[in-house]
Amino acid sequence: MSGVDRPTSQDEALARAFGASLNELYAQAASPGAFAALTRALELRSWLAVAEEQVARVRDRIHDATAADRDMGELSADDLRFDAQWLEAALSARDGYTAALTGLLNSMPTPVTRPERPARLAQPRLTTTLPPAPAPVRAGAVRARRP
């Protein structure tokens, strides 16, 4: 089973960030010299898929156990407590993988946003205007008084 077979809540964000479909991204990641951010993002996506699948399984089990048409005598507080703990753990894992993936996408440049050439910024030029130099005073010269 390839990583693309299990959809995740972050698939659209990945495709948007890297500018390609998931199938294309997995093909790129398998090629030599794959972009590090892409490889890491797809690894996190795989863990996220597992965590989201666990959340869905526990949610469905709780819904089945508490369905309106079920016999109330079949309800078990211990089972529901265990499911609540399991759900909490699965949600925590999902939230952690989602946060890590979001952080990765925000912090690492992607092929879509990576510039082909470094941008050239205009360098500021310093210019100074000096006041005119004072005229040299001659030795022994007397200044004329002004009326």
C-alpha positions, 0 to 999 in steps of 0.5 A: 500500500503506497502512502497516497492510499490513505488520505489525510487532512493535510493533503491539500496543503501539501499539494499546494505548498509543493505545487504537485499532486500527491502521486507526483510528490511521492515520485519526486521524493523517490528520485535521487536528490529529492528535496529534503523538505519534501521527503520530511513532509511526506514522512510526517504525512505517513505518520499523520495518516496512521494517527487519523486512521486511529482517531476514526477507528476509535470514533466509530467504535464509540459511535457503534457502542452508543448507537440508539438501537443498541441494547443498553445492557451491552454498554460498558463504562470500562470499555468507554473509559478505555476508548476515551483514553485511546481517543485522547492519545490518537488525537494528541498524536494527530495534533502533533503530526499536524503541527510538525507538518505545518511548521515544516511547510512554513519553515522550509522553502519549497520548490515552488517558492525557491527562487531560481536566482537570488534576488538582486537588491539595490544597494544603497549608495552613500553620498555626502556633500561637504561644505566648502573648505575655509579659505586659508588664512595668510600669515600676518594678514589683517582682516578688514573691519566691516562697518 
